[in-house]
């Protein structure tokens, strides 16, 4: 069984560098997809440069999305319409990867992650499983590699054997739960699965390892940009959150909440031992992205 790692890209060279180095010995091929449009619909230049990753050049397959997906509504500028448009762009970015796996074998494992979601293929639970579908439960970090968000786990990387893959958007939207075989509703649902394995020590999610300015740009263009646009948050506000080790986004808020950027949750500065071995061994290389006692 080969492992094919699939991810999307905007401008995150730091996370790709970390990702490639951690996963290299497990992965046969890296598929990286970039669009000429942000999730908010803004035209953008292509930022990926394969020459920035010479060590992995022979393993990387780079896909470019040239056009907007069908169904985009540019007439209605409401928040809900912006969100629907974003979802169409996100779905396109995932499903476009089907073009890269046509020649892979039915039993090859196709893994889908955002580039800051890094699966733990060293997990004994993963190695000892013969499941067809996997969800990797990951530790959640903000701003720095060692600032831990302990309020919730992150169900990030999702994977399945190619023979089970109906689409990448189906894989991404799987419910983060294994359902018992007697649940009748699983027979009528594509996203509720009885034959999946949740990997409890499933890796790491490193979000917003960026400058305050770059986080602002990201949040202005990502899938929930409609929520961020209405929050009124500035670059200075984001910098204060980084300095104070605060998460201001309420991940547990109801979907209908007017402003989810009202949280004030303190991040935990953790010991390095729960991080990937590669980061521990190369801490000097990434020292800018570690926080320290003060």
PyMOL commands that set and color helices and strands:
alter all, ss='L'
color gray80, all
select helices_A, chain A and resi 13-23+50-56+79-100+124-127+162-164+168-172+184-188+212-221+225-231+235-244+272-274+277-281+287-289
alter helices_A, ss='H'
color red, helices_A
select strands_A, chain A and resi 3-9+29-35+60-65+109-113+117-119+133-142+147-148+154-161+197-199+203-207+246-247+265-266+268-269
alter strands_A, ss='S'
color yellow, strands_A
deselect
rebuild
show_as cartoon
